[in-house]
Amino acid sequence: MEEKNFTTNVKGIYCRQCSEIITEHLMQTRGIIDVDIAFYRAEVSVVYDPGILSETGIREALSSIGYPPCEKGAPGSNPVLNALTRPFRTAKR
């Protein structure tokens, strides 16, 4: 099995729970071997099997859960500013 690394910044991270959500969903994606998230940099690193999944598939998986990939420094990619400008979500009953 071949392994490749893919790293991207993402928009929308504003708390550590966001990192857990991203990790949980990506680890359920076929072809993903490992996920590492640098919270304060809003950076997601993925180890994946290129025979099963492509970088485009990883980007689509991130977008589908509400954390679209972006360039470093793009608006919405700073977790600290996101936390200051976005109210905390409340659980729906």
N, C-alpha and C positions, 0 to 999 in steps of 0.2 A: 504494500500500500504506500503510495506516494503522499507526502504531506506538503502543503504550501501554506504560507502565512499571508494574511490580508489585514491591513490596518487602515482605519478611516476615523475621522471625527464624525460625530453625530449631533443633530439638533435635538433640543427638548429635554436633556438631562437637567434636573434641578435638585435631586436628592439622591441619597445612596440607594433608596428603594428602586429608583429607576435602573440603576446598575443591576440589581437583582432581577428585575423584570426582563431586561435585555438578555442576561445570561440564561435565565430559565427558558425563554422562548427560543433562543438560538441553539441551545443544547438539545432541543427537541427536533431540530432541523436535520434531516438526513444528510450526512456528509461532513457535518461539523464535529471536530474532534475535541477542541478546547476553545474557551473564550476567556479573555482577560480584559478588564476595563480599568482604564486610568480615569477615575471619576473627575478629578479637578481639571483634566485636560479634555474631557468629553471624548476620549479616544477608545475605540473598540478594536482589539486585536483578536483575530480568529485564526485558528489552525484548522485546515479543512483538507478533504480529499478531493483533488481536482478531477478525478475520474467519476465522481458522483455529483459534485456541486461546483458552480463557477462563481467568480467574484460578483457577477450580475445577480446571481441567485442570492448571495449574501446581502447585497444592497436591497434587493426586493424584500427579503425577510425583515431587515431593519425597518424599512419604510412601512411594511404592513403592520408593525406593532407600534408605530407612531414616533420612531426615532430615525428620521431620514439621514442618510450619509451626507456629509458636506465637506467643504474645504476647511482647513484650520483657520480659525478666526472669523468664520462666517457668522452673521447675525443668528442668535439662538443657540450658539455652540459654547457659550460660557455658562457653566453650571451656577456660579455665584450670582451673576446678573439674572439668570433665569429664576433663581430662588427669590430674589428681591422683587421681581416684577410679576411673578405668577403666584396666585394664591394656592395654598395647599388644597389638594383634592380631598373631598370628603367621601366617605363610603356611601354608596347608594343603597337604600333600603327597599 
